[in-house]
C-alpha cells in the first residue's frame, strides 16, 4: 500500500485526470465540424450529451463508493474512461462521437464523488483536502485543453493521439488507485444497501432552500460561462477572432480554467466579506472584456478577459460551495451538494444547446455576444441576491459579541461545518483552546483568555456546534462527540496544527477528553473543569452505576442526579419547549453560583422527571435576573442573543447520542487511556459533577497516567464563579508540567 503523501498525490492526480477528459475534445470540435459537416447545434449536442450522462451517473452510482469502497468504483470509472477515449479515437461520425461522449460522461460522473472522497480520505488535514479537491477539476480541464491543442498542432495523427495517451494514463491510474489505503467503513455493504444507494436522489432541506435559491444565479452564471468555453469556445476563436493554431486555441481555453484554479486559491486567502464580491466582480469585468474583444476582433484582449473571468469563475464557485456548506444540515449535506451539481451541470449544458440553435439563425458572433450579455445580467442578479442574503444574515452577526480589542471574532468554514470562534493573544504564541459546555458560548472564557493571552498564549474559544455563531444542524444525531471532535480537528488544522493545551468545561471537557484520546498528537495537555473524564464515554450507562446510593437510593432516584439527563432522552420535545419558553430567564436561572449548602443534599436535577420538567408545572423559567458576578451584562446579552437565534434544540441534542458516543469511545487507541498531563479542576459545591466523596472520579483516575486534581470552593460554573482561582490553578499546573513555555518548532502535530 502507498503511504499517505503518495496516496494523496495519486488521489489528486486521479481527480484532475478525470476532468482532463472533459476538455480534451474541445479543440477538436471545429475539426469534426469541417470533416463531417456538423452544424453548430450538432456540435453543442455532442457537447451536452456528456453532461446528461454525467448527471445520470451522479444520481445513481455517485454515492456507491460509500458502500463498496473507493478503490473499486474509482478503478472501474477510470477503465470506463479509457474505453471512452478509445471510442473517440476510432469515431468516424456523429454516432461514434455521441457514444464516446455518453461513456465519457457516465465515467466522469461515477468518478467525481469517489475521487473527491478519496482526496479527503488521504489528505494530511481537512484544509489541504478542501483546497486540492476544489482546485483539481479546473486544473484537469486546463491540462486537457492545452494538451489536445498542442498535440493537434505539433504531433502526428492529431485526431487520435491525445485519446490514446489519455486512455493509457487512465489504465495506469486504474491500477494505482488499488494501492491507495481504503478508509474503514462504519458498516459492511449488503446487497440491499448497495441497491438503495443506486436509487436516484436529490433534494433540499427546508432550512437550506432560501440560501440555495439565492445562490442559483451565481451557479448559473459561472457554469454557463464554462459551458460556452468548452462547447463553442474553439469556434469563437477560429471564426470570430481568426485564430487558426490549434495549440493557441488549446492555450486560450486552458487559460480560462487555470485562472479558475487560481481564483479558488485567491478566494481562500481573502477576508470572508470580500470573497463573494471578488468572484462576481471578476466575472463581470472578465465577460465584458471578452465581449469587447469579440466586437473588436482583438485576440489578446479576449485572452485577458478570459483570465479575469476565470478568476471570477473559481472564486464565485468556491464561495457557493462554502455558503451551502454553512447553510446545510450536516446530516444532509451530501444531498445538498448533489442538488447543487445538478443545477451546475444543467447550467453548463442547456444554455450551450440554446446557443447552438441560435448560431444557426443569427450567426456565431451575435450569439456569443448576446450569451456574454446574458451572463453579465445573471452575475448582477447574483450580486443583488448576495446583498439580500447578507442583510438577512445581519441578525446572525449580532450573535457575535462586541468583543473588546483583545478578543477578535472569527469564522472558519469547511464543507461540513462553520465554526465561529474568539481569538486573542500573539498569533505565534503556544496554542490554548477553550471549549465551553451546556449552555454556553466561547465568550464564557473571556477572563481566562485575557489572562493567558497576557502570558503570551494564542487563545481560541470556539462556539461548539449548535451554539452561538456556529452551525446548528437540525438532526439530533449531528451532535455526537465524534462530530464535534471532527469540528475541533478541522479548526485545529486551520489554526496551524501545532500541539495545544485544550481546556474544557462541562460538555467541553467531554470533547477535550475525547479529542485527547482519539487525536493524542493534537494535545500537549488537557484541563478538565467540572466534568470528569470517562474513557467508556459520557453516557447514562457510564454515569448511573457511579451514583452515590447513600444520597440517592435506587428505589427513589433510579438515575440519581442524572435524572435530568434521562429526561432529555425520554421527553426531548417537552424539555426543549420549556427551555425555549423564555430563553433569557432560562439562562439566568441556570447560571447560579454554587453554595456549600448543596453538599449532602439531593440535587433538583434528580427529580426532573417526577416534577414534569426542569421548571415543573409552570413549564417555563420564573423571571430571574442574571448574576453579573458570573456574566457581565454585555456578555450575558450576547449569550441571550445566541440562544434567541438557535434555541436549545441543538445544545440539548448532545444528550441524546449515548449509543453513538459509546461506540466512538470504544474505537479510541489503548482503551481511551490519556498519556498527556491532565488537570481536573473540581467544584467542591457542584451537586452534580463533584468527584469528592463518591466514585465518580474513579474511571478518570484509572485512565490518566499523569493526573492532577485541584479542588476549589465553587459550584458547577466554576470558570465563572472562581475566575482568578481557576486561572491560577491552570498556571500552577502548566509550570509544574513544564508546559508554560513556547511550543518548539519541532513539536507540531506532524512530528
KOLVEX-783712 format. One record per residue (C-alpha): residue in one letter; x, y, z. Coordinates in Angstrom, 2 decimals, padded with zeros to 5 digits. Example, Ala and Ser with C-alpha at 12.3 -4.5 7.8 and 13.67 -1.06 7.14 Angstrom:
2
A  012.30  -004.50  007.80
S  013.67  -001.06  007.14
This chain:
751
X  000.00  000.00  000.00
X  001.08  003.57  -000.67
X  001.91  005.88  002.23
X  -000.32  008.86  002.98
X  001.55  011.57  000.97
X  001.79  009.36  -002.12
X  -001.84  008.28  -001.75
X  -002.86  011.94  -001.56
X  -000.90  012.67  -004.74
X  -002.46  009.70  -006.58
X  -005.94  010.71  -005.46
X  -005.36  014.31  -006.59
X  -003.92  013.18  -009.92
X  -006.93  010.95  -010.45
X  -009.32  013.80  -009.70
X  -007.55  016.06  -012.19
X  -007.25  013.35  -014.84
X  -010.96  012.57  -014.87
X  -011.75  016.18  -015.78
X  -008.97  016.25  -018.38
X  -011.26  014.08  -020.49
X  -013.98  016.73  -020.34
X  -011.95  019.36  -022.20
X  -009.72  017.23  -024.43
X  -012.28  017.06  -027.29
X  -013.00  020.82  -027.25
X  -010.12  021.96  -029.55
X  -011.17  019.19  -031.96
X  -014.78  020.33  -032.37
X  -014.08  022.68  -035.33
X  -012.17  019.82  -036.99
X  -015.12  017.47  -036.54
X  -017.42  020.20  -037.87
X  -015.41  020.66  -041.06
X  -014.66  016.96  -041.52
X  -018.19  015.65  -041.12
X  -020.26  018.72  -041.96
X  -021.77  019.29  -038.49
X  -023.98  022.27  -037.76
X  -023.30  024.40  -034.67
X  -026.31  022.81  -032.95
X  -025.00  019.31  -033.67
X  -021.69  020.34  -032.16
X  -023.32  021.59  -028.96
X  -025.48  018.44  -028.83
X  -022.32  016.32  -028.85
X  -021.05  018.52  -026.02
X  -024.29  018.44  -024.00
X  -024.96  014.68  -024.11
X  -021.84  014.28  -021.97
X  -023.48  016.35  -019.23
X  -026.72  014.35  -019.23
X  -024.78  011.09  -018.95
X  -022.74  012.62  -016.13
X  -025.90  013.66  -014.28
X  -027.31  010.15  -014.64
X  -024.16  008.77  -013.02
X  -024.20  011.35  -010.21
X  -027.79  010.48  -009.36
X  -027.21  006.71  -009.34
X  -023.66  005.49  -008.75
X  -022.38  008.78  -007.33
X  -022.52  007.53  -003.73
X  -021.74  003.86  -004.44
X  -018.21  004.17  -003.07
X  -019.65  004.87  000.39
X  -020.99  001.30  000.31
X  -018.43  -000.76  -001.58
X  -015.26  001.31  -001.12
X  -013.38  003.96  -003.06
X  -010.97  001.72  -004.94
X  -013.38  -000.46  -006.95
X  -015.54  002.49  -008.00
X  -012.58  004.72  -008.89
X  -010.82  001.94  -010.78
X  -013.98  000.98  -012.67
X  -014.66  004.59  -013.63
X  -011.09  005.00  -014.91
X  -011.34  001.86  -017.03
X  -014.63  003.16  -018.43
X  -012.94  006.49  -019.18
X  -010.20  004.65  -021.07
X  -012.93  002.96  -023.14
X  -014.45  006.36  -023.85
X  -011.10  007.65  -025.09
X  -010.77  004.65  -027.41
X  -014.24  005.37  -028.80
X  -013.14  008.94  -029.56
X  -010.03  007.67  -031.32
X  -011.99  005.35  -033.66
X  -015.02  007.63  -034.19
X  -015.96  008.18  -037.84
X  -019.00  010.42  -037.48
X  -021.83  011.74  -035.30
X  -022.84  008.34  -033.87
X  -019.32  007.49  -032.79
X  -018.85  010.84  -031.07
X  -022.17  010.52  -029.26
X  -021.27  007.04  -027.98
X  -017.86  008.27  -026.82
X  -019.39  011.25  -025.02
X  -022.02  009.13  -023.26
X  -019.41  006.66  -021.98
X  -017.10  009.53  -021.00
X  -019.85  011.46  -019.19
X  -021.04  008.46  -017.20
X  -017.45  007.59  -016.21
X  -016.70  011.14  -015.04
X  -019.97  011.23  -013.06
X  -019.11  007.93  -011.39
X  -015.62  009.14  -010.57
X  -016.47  012.68  -009.41
X  -017.74  011.99  -005.90
X  -015.47  008.99  -005.42
X  -012.23  010.80  -006.26
X  -013.25  013.80  -004.13
X  -013.87  011.45  -001.20
X  -010.56  009.69  -001.87
X  -008.74  013.04  -001.81
X  -010.37  013.96  001.51
X  -009.70  010.47  002.97
X  -005.98  010.60  002.16
X  -005.38  014.31  002.81
X  -002.92  015.15  005.61
X  -005.55  017.53  007.01
X  -009.05  018.75  006.01
X  -007.77  022.15  004.83
X  -005.37  020.56  002.32
X  -008.08  018.18  001.18
X  -010.55  021.02  000.64
X  -008.11  023.13  -001.37
X  -006.95  020.25  -003.57
X  -010.43  018.83  -004.19
X  -011.64  022.32  -005.21
X  -008.65  023.05  -007.45
X  -008.02  019.79  -009.34
X  -011.14  019.93  -011.58
X  -010.10  023.26  -013.09
X  -006.51  022.02  -013.34
X  -007.63  018.88  -015.17
X  -009.79  020.82  -017.63
X  -006.92  023.24  -018.34
X  -004.48  020.37  -018.96
X  -006.92  018.63  -021.30
X  -007.47  021.69  -023.47
X  -003.77  022.60  -023.69
X  -002.62  019.01  -024.29
X  -005.15  018.41  -027.06
X  -004.31  021.71  -028.75
X  -000.57  021.04  -028.61
X  -000.81  017.50  -029.98
X  -003.12  018.61  -032.79
X  -000.67  021.31  -033.82
X  002.65  019.52  -033.47
X  002.13  015.73  -033.32
X  001.17  013.08  -035.88
X  -002.35  011.65  -036.04
X  -003.83  014.82  -034.45
X  -007.37  013.45  -034.10
X  -006.32  010.27  -032.28
X  -003.07  010.74  -030.36
X  -004.46  012.69  -027.39
X  -007.06  009.98  -026.79
X  -004.53  007.15  -026.99
X  -002.35  008.95  -024.43
X  -005.26  009.60  -022.08
X  -006.52  006.01  -022.38
X  -003.10  004.73  -021.33
X  -002.95  007.21  -018.44
X  -006.36  006.12  -017.17
X  -005.38  002.45  -017.21
X  -002.23  003.25  -015.20
X  -004.25  005.26  -012.68
X  -006.86  002.47  -012.50
X  -004.09  000.18  -011.27
X  -002.54  002.75  -008.91
X  -005.76  003.51  -007.03
X  -005.81  -000.09  -005.81
X  -002.68  000.80  -003.82
X  -004.39  003.69  -002.01
X  -005.42  002.53  001.51
X  -009.18  002.18  001.91
X  -010.82  004.02  004.81
X  -012.71  001.62  007.07
X  -016.48  001.77  006.58
X  -018.81  002.02  009.54
X  -020.88  -000.95  008.38
X  -020.40  -003.72  005.81
X  -022.08  -003.35  002.44
X  -025.10  -005.53  001.85
X  -026.88  -006.18  -001.41
X  -029.90  -004.19  -000.17
X  -027.77  -001.19  000.88
X  -025.98  -001.18  -002.48
X  -029.26  -001.20  -004.38
X  -030.58  001.60  -002.17
X  -027.52  003.70  -002.98
X  -028.31  003.36  -006.70
X  -031.74  004.94  -006.36
X  -031.72  008.49  -007.80
X  -031.95  011.09  -005.04
X  -031.77  014.86  -004.76
X  -033.48  017.49  -002.68
X  -033.09  020.40  -000.29
X  -033.86  020.68  003.43
X  -036.40  023.39  004.19
X  -033.88  025.49  006.12
X  -031.37  025.43  003.25
X  -033.73  026.49  000.46
X  -033.51  030.30  000.91
X  -029.71  030.24  000.75
X  -029.69  027.79  -002.15
X  -032.18  029.72  -004.28
X  -030.31  032.95  -003.60
X  -027.16  031.26  -004.96
X  -028.78  029.84  -008.12
X  -027.99  032.95  -010.26
X  -024.34  032.68  -009.26
X  -024.25  028.95  -010.04
X  -025.92  029.62  -013.39
X  -023.57  032.45  -014.36
X  -020.37  030.57  -013.55
X  -021.24  027.24  -015.12
X  -022.99  028.69  -018.18
X  -019.79  030.57  -018.98
X  -017.73  027.38  -018.60
X  -020.16  025.61  -020.94
X  -019.70  028.30  -023.57
X  -015.91  027.95  -023.48
X  -015.96  024.17  -023.84
X  -018.73  023.97  -026.47
X  -018.30  026.98  -028.77
X  -015.03  028.42  -027.47
X  -012.92  026.86  -030.23
X  -015.33  028.06  -032.91
X  -015.32  031.61  -031.49
X  -011.53  031.70  -031.53
X  -011.33  030.39  -035.09
X  -014.27  032.22  -036.71
X  -014.65  035.47  -034.74
X  -011.05  036.06  -033.69
X  -009.31  034.41  -036.66
X  -007.12  032.11  -034.54
X  -006.19  029.04  -036.61
X  -003.48  027.45  -034.47
X  -004.90  024.50  -032.57
X  -002.21  024.96  -029.95
X  -003.19  028.59  -029.34
X  -006.87  027.56  -029.15
X  -005.98  024.98  -026.50
X  -003.92  027.54  -024.59
X  -006.76  030.09  -024.53
X  -009.29  027.51  -023.36
X  -006.82  026.23  -020.78
X  -006.08  029.74  -019.54
X  -009.71  030.25  -018.51
X  -009.77  027.10  -016.36
X  -006.25  027.58  -015.00
X  -007.35  031.05  -013.89
X  -010.35  029.35  -012.29
X  -007.99  027.26  -010.18
X  -006.09  030.41  -009.23
X  -009.37  032.10  -008.32
X  -010.10  029.29  -005.88
X  -006.76  029.86  -004.15
X  -007.11  033.67  -004.14
X  -010.58  033.38  -002.63
X  -009.22  031.25  000.21
X  -006.85  034.00  001.37
X  -009.24  036.92  001.00
X  -011.22  038.21  004.00
X  -014.60  036.40  004.07
X  -016.60  039.57  003.42
X  -014.72  040.17  000.13
X  -014.90  036.69  -001.38
X  -018.34  036.92  -002.96
X  -017.73  040.42  -004.32
X  -014.37  039.44  -005.76
X  -015.91  036.47  -007.59
X  -018.85  038.38  -009.04
X  -016.76  041.46  -009.84
X  -014.10  039.50  -011.69
X  -016.76  037.56  -013.61
X  -018.49  040.77  -014.70
X  -015.32  042.55  -015.76
X  -013.91  039.47  -017.50
X  -017.04  038.77  -019.54
X  -017.39  042.44  -020.53
X  -013.78  042.43  -021.73
X  -014.36  039.30  -023.84
X  -017.47  040.89  -025.35
X  -015.43  043.95  -026.30
X  -012.72  041.68  -027.71
X  -015.21  039.86  -029.95
X  -016.69  043.12  -031.19
X  -013.18  044.43  -031.95
X  -011.79  041.05  -033.15
X  -008.93  041.52  -030.68
X  -007.44  038.18  -029.64
X  -005.05  039.47  -026.92
X  -007.92  041.33  -025.28
X  -010.01  038.15  -025.38
X  -007.24  036.24  -023.59
X  -007.02  038.95  -020.92
X  -010.77  038.85  -020.43
X  -010.64  035.05  -020.17
X  -008.07  035.27  -017.38
X  -010.16  037.74  -015.37
X  -013.38  035.79  -015.99
X  -011.63  032.57  -014.97
X  -010.54  034.12  -011.68
X  -014.17  035.07  -011.08
X  -015.36  031.59  -012.03
X  -013.12  029.91  -009.43
X  -013.77  032.44  -006.67
X  -017.54  032.58  -007.18
X  -017.95  028.81  -007.23
X  -015.80  028.32  -004.15
X  -017.95  030.89  -002.34
X  -021.06  028.95  -003.37
X  -019.66  025.67  -002.07
X  -018.74  027.22  001.29
X  -022.05  029.09  001.64
X  -024.04  025.91  001.06
X  -021.82  024.01  003.47
X  -022.70  026.58  006.12
X  -026.43  026.55  005.36
X  -026.93  022.79  005.01
X  -027.61  020.49  007.98
X  -024.63  018.18  008.42
X  -026.75  015.05  008.04
X  -028.00  016.16  004.60
X  -025.01  017.99  003.20
X  -024.30  015.31  000.60
X  -027.82  015.65  -000.76
X  -027.48  019.44  -000.93
X  -024.23  019.21  -002.89
X  -025.74  016.65  -005.26
X  -028.55  019.11  -005.99
X  -026.02  021.88  -006.46
X  -024.16  019.85  -009.08
X  -027.37  019.02  -010.88
X  -028.12  022.74  -011.23
X  -024.48  023.41  -012.15
X  -024.36  020.89  -014.96
X  -027.75  021.92  -016.29
X  -026.40  025.48  -016.48
X  -023.29  024.01  -018.10
X  -025.22  022.32  -020.93
X  -028.69  023.78  -021.57
X  -027.55  027.36  -022.43
X  -024.87  025.90  -024.70
X  -027.56  023.92  -026.55
X  -029.65  027.06  -026.89
X  -026.61  028.91  -028.21
X  -026.05  026.19  -030.79
X  -029.59  026.70  -032.10
X  -029.15  030.49  -032.07
X  -025.97  030.26  -034.12
X  -027.93  028.60  -036.93
X  -030.23  031.63  -037.15
X  -028.22  034.63  -036.00
X  -024.60  033.65  -036.58
X  -021.75  032.87  -034.20
X  -020.58  036.37  -033.30
X  -024.01  037.87  -032.41
X  -024.86  034.73  -030.44
X  -021.60  034.79  -028.47
X  -022.01  038.49  -027.68
X  -025.62  038.02  -026.58
X  -024.57  035.00  -024.47
X  -021.99  037.18  -022.71
X  -024.52  039.96  -022.08
X  -026.97  037.48  -020.55
X  -024.20  036.03  -018.39
X  -023.38  039.51  -017.06
X  -027.06  040.00  -016.28
X  -027.03  036.75  -014.30
X  -023.95  037.89  -012.38
X  -025.63  041.20  -011.49
X  -028.69  039.25  -010.33
X  -026.40  037.05  -008.25
X  -024.80  040.14  -006.69
X  -028.25  041.53  -005.82
X  -029.22  038.20  -004.27
X  -025.98  038.26  -002.29
X  -026.83  041.69  -000.92
X  -030.24  040.45  000.22
X  -028.68  037.35  001.76
X  -026.10  039.47  003.59
X  -028.81  041.69  005.06
X  -030.66  038.63  006.31
X  -027.51  037.41  008.00
X  -027.00  040.72  009.76
X  -029.12  039.40  012.62
X  -026.89  036.35  012.89
X  -023.85  038.61  013.11
X  -025.34  040.06  016.29
X  -024.69  036.70  017.89
X  -021.01  037.53  017.76
X  -020.23  039.63  020.80
X  -018.90  043.14  020.53
X  -015.57  041.94  021.76
X  -013.00  044.19  023.30
X  -009.90  044.81  021.18
X  -008.35  041.80  022.93
X  -011.00  039.41  021.58
X  -011.30  039.12  017.81
X  -014.36  037.43  016.27
X  -013.53  034.89  013.53
X  -015.39  032.40  011.37
X  -013.94  029.25  009.82
X  -015.89  027.14  007.34
X  -015.44  023.72  005.75
X  -017.94  021.86  003.57
X  -019.19  020.06  006.70
X  -019.35  022.81  009.31
X  -018.98  026.51  010.10
X  -017.34  027.38  013.40
X  -017.34  030.84  014.96
X  -014.56  031.45  017.45
X  -012.97  034.19  019.55
X  -009.24  034.72  019.39
X  -006.68  036.76  021.30
X  -003.02  036.78  022.15
X  000.04  036.58  019.90
X  -000.58  034.52  016.75
X  002.86  032.90  017.11
X  002.35  032.02  020.78
X  001.70  028.49  022.04
X  -001.88  027.48  021.37
X  -004.55  027.15  024.07
X  -008.10  026.21  023.01
X  -011.08  026.67  025.36
X  -014.24  024.56  024.96
X  -017.47  025.63  026.66
X  -020.29  023.36  027.77
X  -024.09  023.47  028.12
X  -025.50  026.09  027.76
X  -022.65  028.39  026.79
X  -020.68  030.09  024.04
X  -016.97  030.78  023.64
X  -017.38  034.10  025.45
X  -017.69  032.16  028.72
X  -013.88  032.08  028.73
X  -013.29  035.85  028.47
X  -011.38  036.12  031.76
X  -009.22  033.07  031.11
X  -008.43  034.18  027.54
X  -007.46  037.69  028.61
X  -005.19  036.31  031.32
X  -003.41  033.69  029.24
X  -003.10  035.99  026.22
X  -001.24  038.39  028.53
X  001.05  035.46  029.39
X  001.88  035.04  025.69
X  -000.55  032.26  024.74
X  -002.50  032.22  021.47
X  -006.01  031.76  022.91
X  -009.01  030.49  020.91
X  -012.55  029.82  022.16
X  -014.97  028.35  019.59
X  -018.74  028.19  019.78
X  -019.34  024.44  019.58
X  -021.87  023.14  017.06
X  -025.40  024.17  017.90
X  -024.23  027.24  019.77
X  -023.64  030.93  019.03
X  -022.39  031.78  015.56
X  -021.54  028.19  014.61
X  -023.65  025.86  012.50
X  -026.72  024.38  014.19
X  -027.82  021.26  012.28
X  -031.43  020.12  012.62
X  -030.85  016.39  013.17
X  -030.17  015.28  016.75
X  -027.67  012.68  015.53
X  -025.49  015.52  014.22
X  -024.41  016.18  017.84
X  -022.34  013.11  018.58
X  -018.99  013.55  020.28
X  -017.27  012.20  017.16
X  -018.78  015.00  015.05
X  -017.66  017.68  017.49
X  -014.16  016.20  017.71
X  -014.03  016.33  013.91
X  -015.08  020.00  014.06
X  -012.30  020.75  016.52
X  -009.72  018.82  014.50
X  -010.60  020.90  011.43
X  -010.38  024.11  013.45
X  -007.06  022.99  014.90
X  -005.67  022.39  011.40
X  -006.97  025.80  010.35
X  -005.09  027.36  013.29
X  -001.85  025.75  012.15
X  -001.98  022.31  013.75
X  000.61  022.88  016.49
X  000.02  020.81  019.60
X  -002.23  022.68  022.01
X  -003.44  022.85  025.57
X  -007.16  022.03  025.49
X  -009.27  023.49  028.31
X  -012.85  022.29  028.75
X  -015.83  022.84  030.99
X  -018.93  020.62  031.25
X  -019.53  019.08  027.79
X  -016.43  020.95  026.62
X  -014.44  018.74  029.00
X  -016.02  015.68  027.39
X  -014.93  016.87  023.95
X  -011.43  017.76  025.17
X  -011.01  014.32  026.74
X  -012.29  012.53  023.63
X  -010.01  014.56  021.40
X  -007.03  013.75  023.61
X  -007.93  010.05  023.39
X  -008.63  009.87  019.65
X  -006.24  012.58  018.41
X  -003.44  012.48  021.02
X  -000.89  014.21  018.77
X  -003.01  017.39  018.90
X  -002.71  017.71  022.71
X  000.19  018.81  024.89
X  -002.04  018.76  027.92
X  -005.71  018.74  028.91
X  -007.58  020.79  031.53
X  -010.98  019.37  032.50
X  -013.29  021.51  034.62
X  -016.45  020.39  036.42
X  -016.79  017.14  034.45
X  -014.53  014.13  034.85
X  -013.13  012.07  032.00
X  -014.84  008.76  031.25
X  -012.89  006.53  028.85
X  -016.02  004.43  028.21
X  -017.88  007.57  027.03
X  -020.01  010.07  028.85
X  -023.38  008.32  028.90
X  -026.09  007.26  031.30
X  -024.73  003.72  031.09
X  -021.43  005.02  032.48
X  -022.70  007.63  034.93
X  -025.62  005.90  036.68
X  -023.56  002.98  038.12
X  -021.33  005.58  039.83
X  -024.20  007.35  041.63
X  -023.79  007.73  045.40
X  -026.60  005.46  046.58
X  -026.35  006.67  050.17
X  -027.64  010.01  048.92
X  -029.73  008.71  046.02
X  -031.41  005.38  046.93
X  -032.14  003.43  043.74
X  -035.82  002.90  044.58
X  -036.46  006.66  044.81
X  -033.82  008.04  042.44
X  -033.01  005.35  039.85
X  -030.81  007.71  037.85
X  -029.56  009.74  040.80
X  -028.58  013.31  039.95
X  -028.63  012.33  036.25
X  -032.43  012.20  036.05
X  -032.38  015.44  034.05
X  -030.13  013.68  031.50
X  -032.65  010.84  031.29
X  -035.44  013.37  030.76
X  -033.78  014.60  027.57
X  -033.81  011.06  026.19
X  -037.46  010.40  027.11
X  -039.14  013.82  026.81
X  -036.89  015.71  024.41
X  -039.52  017.92  022.75
X  -041.11  018.83  026.08
X  -037.73  019.71  027.57
X  -036.86  021.96  024.63
X  -040.24  023.67  024.71
X  -039.84  024.53  028.38
X  -036.30  025.87  027.95
X  -037.25  027.92  024.90
X  -040.34  029.46  026.53
X  -038.26  032.34  027.96
X  -034.65  031.92  026.96
X  -033.27  034.86  028.92
X  -034.96  033.66  032.11
X  -033.82  030.08  031.43
X  -030.20  031.13  031.10
X  -030.35  033.38  034.16
X  -031.90  030.55  036.22
X  -029.29  028.03  035.06
X  -026.27  030.24  035.78
X  -026.43  030.50  039.57
X  -023.39  030.33  041.88
X  -022.74  027.26  044.00
X  -023.26  027.06  047.72
X  -021.79  024.85  050.46
X  -025.39  024.13  051.45
X  -025.58  021.83  048.41
X  -023.16  019.36  049.99
X  -025.01  016.22  051.09
X  -028.35  017.42  049.67
X  -030.38  015.87  046.84
X  -029.89  017.87  043.67
X  -033.00  019.30  041.95
X  -031.75  017.56  038.80
X  -032.66  014.22  040.42
X  -036.41  014.91  040.29
X  -036.90  016.48  036.86
X  -039.00  013.58  035.52
X  -041.09  013.43  038.71
X  -041.63  017.20  038.57
X  -042.76  017.15  034.93
X  -039.71  019.03  033.66
X  -036.97  021.35  034.83
X  -039.50  024.07  035.69
X  -042.32  021.83  036.91
X  -045.94  022.67  036.16
X  -045.05  026.20  035.03
X  -043.12  024.79  032.04
X  -041.05  027.95  031.83
X  -038.39  029.61  033.94
X  -039.55  032.13  036.51
X  -038.40  035.71  035.82
X  -034.83  035.70  037.09
X  -032.20  038.47  036.99
X  -028.82  037.45  035.62
X  -025.95  037.30  038.10
X  -023.42  039.96  036.98
X  -020.70  038.31  039.01
X  -020.88  035.34  036.63
X  -021.73  037.07  033.34
X  -021.03  040.79  032.87
X  -024.25  042.37  031.49
X  -022.91  042.89  027.95
X  -021.66  039.30  027.80
X  -024.95  037.94  029.14
X  -026.77  039.90  026.43
X  -024.54  038.21  023.83
X  -025.37  034.84  025.38
X  -029.10  035.55  025.19
X  -028.82  036.68  021.55
X  -027.06  033.42  020.73
X  -029.89  031.35  022.19
X  -032.55  033.64  020.70
X  -031.27  032.67  017.25
X  -030.74  028.92  017.66
X  -032.66  027.98  020.79
X  -031.93  024.99  022.99
X  -032.61  022.18  020.48
X  -029.04  021.76  019.27
X  -027.37  022.13  022.68
X  -029.74  019.63  024.28
X  -029.37  017.17  021.41
X  -025.88  016.48  022.77
X  -027.57  014.38  025.48
X  -029.37  012.07  023.02
X  -026.49  010.18  021.42
X  -025.29  007.78  024.09
X  -025.10  004.71  021.82
X  -023.07  006.52  019.17
X  -020.78  008.04  021.80
X  -020.15  004.67  023.41
X  -019.31  003.14  020.02
X  -016.95  006.02  019.29
X  -015.22  005.72  022.69
X  -014.53  002.03  022.03
X  -012.51  002.99  018.94
X  -010.01  005.05  020.93
X  -006.43  003.71  021.00
X  -005.28  001.99  024.18
X  -008.80  001.81  025.58
X  -009.04  005.59  025.80
X  -006.16  005.99  028.26
X  -004.70  009.50  028.29
X  -000.91  009.75  028.33
X  -000.81  013.57  028.30
X  -000.70  015.57  031.53
X  -004.30  016.10  032.70
X  -005.56  018.67  035.20
X  -009.03  018.18  036.69
X  -010.48  021.22  038.49
X  -013.25  020.06  040.80
X  -016.01  022.27  042.19
X  -016.48  021.14  045.79
X  -020.02  022.54  045.83
X  -021.04  021.04  042.50
X  -024.14  018.99  043.33
X  -023.97  017.07  040.03
X  -020.37  016.57  038.98
X  -018.14  016.76  042.06
X  -015.78  013.80  042.46
X  -015.38  014.35  046.21
X  -016.95  011.76  048.48
X  -018.11  009.44  045.67
X  -016.80  007.10  042.96
X  -017.39  009.47  040.07
X  -013.70  010.22  039.60
X  -012.55  006.57  039.65
X  -012.64  005.96  035.86
X  -010.63  009.13  035.26
X  -008.03  008.20  037.86
X  -007.60  004.79  036.23
X  -007.44  006.16  032.69
X  -004.99  009.05  033.15
X  -001.30  008.26  033.54
X  -000.46  011.83  034.70
X  -003.46  013.28  036.57
X  -003.52  016.32  038.83
X  -006.70  017.17  040.76
X  -007.33  020.66  042.14
X  -010.34  021.43  044.32
X  -011.97  024.86  044.55
X  -014.93  026.06  046.67
X  -017.38  026.56  043.81
X  -020.41  025.10  042.11
X  -020.77  023.82  038.57
X  -020.00  027.18  036.95
X  -016.52  027.21  038.44
X  -014.79  029.04  035.49
X  -017.19  031.97  036.08
X  -017.53  031.73  039.87
X  -013.80  031.48  040.59
X  -012.16  033.13  037.60
X  -008.94  034.16  039.34
X  -008.51  030.86  041.20
X  -009.26  028.84  038.06
X  -006.66  030.78  036.08
X  -004.09  030.38  038.84
X  -004.75  026.63  039.10
X  -004.03  026.23  035.41
X  -000.91  028.41  035.58
X  000.47  026.40  038.51
X  -000.18  023.11  036.71
X  001.40  024.37  033.47
X  004.57  025.32  035.35
X  004.68  022.03  037.21
X  004.49  020.08  033.94
X  006.88  022.38  032.02
X  004.05  023.27  029.66
X  004.20  027.04  030.12
X  006.98  027.68  027.60
X  006.59  028.44  023.89
X  005.98  025.48  021.63
X  009.18  024.44  019.95
X  009.32  024.33  016.18
X  009.65  020.58  016.25
X  006.53  019.95  018.30
X  003.97  020.33  015.54
X  001.25  017.75  015.19
X  003.04  016.16  012.26
X  006.15  015.45  014.33
